[in-house]
Amino acid sequence: MNSKSILALYNGEYTCIEKPIPKDSKYAKTLSKCTNLQEKLAQLVDKETFALIDKTLECQSELSAIEMEEVFVEGFSLAISLVLEAISNK
């Protein structure tokens, strides 16, 4: 399996079903916390500063997504290698 196929799996491109939003309480609490912090920050700084902070956070989120993709591909490849090794030892 090549990295493009693994990334397609990671990104949910292997199915036509849309990815659902997590329904667990941890996700909901974190989303609420983020929203509250964003609203407080918007009140503390001017619009230009807030826009700059917002763009910085978006850029950091983008970097995190890229890093998560790379880690997923590495982990998936390692898992498959371990499975193949386990099968070949039988």
C-alpha positions as CSV (number, residue, x, y, z in Angstrom):
1,M,0.0,0.0,0.0
2,N,1.5,3.3,-1.0
3,S,1.4,6.6,1.1
4,K,-1.3,8.1,-1.2
5,S,-3.7,5.2,-0.4
6,I,-2.9,5.5,3.3
7,L,-3.6,9.3,3.2
8,A,-6.9,8.6,1.4
9,L,-7.8,6.3,4.2
10,Y,-6.7,8.8,6.8
11,N,-8.7,11.6,5.1
12,G,-11.8,9.5,4.8
13,E,-11.7,9.4,1.0
14,Y,-12.4,5.6,1.0
15,T,-16.1,6.1,1.6
16,C,-18.8,8.4,0.3
17,I,-20.1,9.0,3.9
18,E,-19.2,12.3,5.4
19,K,-17.2,12.3,8.6
20,P,-19.5,12.9,11.6
21,I,-18.7,15.4,14.3
22,P,-17.7,13.6,17.5
23,K,-20.5,13.3,19.9
24,D,-18.5,12.6,23.1
25,S,-18.5,15.1,26.0
26,K,-14.7,15.7,25.7
27,Y,-15.2,17.1,22.2
28,A,-18.2,19.3,23.2
29,K,-16.4,20.6,26.3
30,T,-13.3,21.5,24.4
31,L,-15.3,23.2,21.6
32,S,-17.2,25.2,24.2
33,K,-13.9,26.2,25.9
34,C,-12.4,27.3,22.6
35,T,-15.4,29.4,21.7
36,N,-15.5,31.1,25.1
37,L,-11.7,31.9,24.9
38,Q,-12.1,33.2,21.4
39,E,-14.9,35.5,22.5
40,K,-13.0,36.8,25.5
41,L,-9.9,37.5,23.3
42,A,-12.0,39.4,20.8
43,Q,-13.1,41.7,23.5
44,L,-9.6,42.3,24.8
45,V,-7.8,43.3,21.6
46,D,-8.6,45.4,18.6
47,K,-9.9,43.8,15.4
48,E,-6.6,43.9,13.6
49,T,-4.8,42.2,16.4
50,F,-7.5,39.6,16.7
51,A,-7.4,38.9,13.0
52,L,-3.6,38.3,13.2
53,I,-4.0,36.0,16.1
54,D,-6.8,34.1,14.3
55,K,-4.6,33.7,11.2
56,T,-1.7,32.5,13.3
57,L,-4.0,29.9,15.0
58,E,-5.3,28.7,11.6
59,C,-1.7,28.3,10.4
60,Q,-0.8,26.3,13.5
61,S,-3.9,24.1,13.0
62,E,-2.9,23.5,9.4
63,L,0.6,22.4,10.5
64,S,-0.9,20.1,13.1
65,A,-3.1,18.5,10.5
66,I,0.0,17.9,8.2
67,E,1.9,16.4,11.1
68,M,-1.1,14.1,12.0
69,E,-1.2,12.9,8.5
70,E,2.5,12.0,8.5
71,V,2.2,10.3,11.9
72,F,-0.8,8.3,10.7
73,V,1.0,7.1,7.6
74,E,4.1,6.1,9.6
75,G,1.9,4.3,12.2
76,F,-0.2,2.6,9.6
77,S,2.9,1.4,7.7
78,L,4.4,0.1,11.0
79,A,1.2,-1.7,11.9
80,I,1.1,-3.4,8.5
81,S,4.8,-4.4,8.7
82,L,4.2,-5.9,12.1
83,V,1.1,-7.8,10.9
84,L,3.1,-9.2,7.9
85,E,6.0,-10.2,10.1
86,A,3.6,-11.9,12.5
87,I,1.9,-13.8,9.7
88,S,5.3,-14.8,8.1
89,N,6.5,-16.2,11.4
90,K,3.6,-18.8,11.7
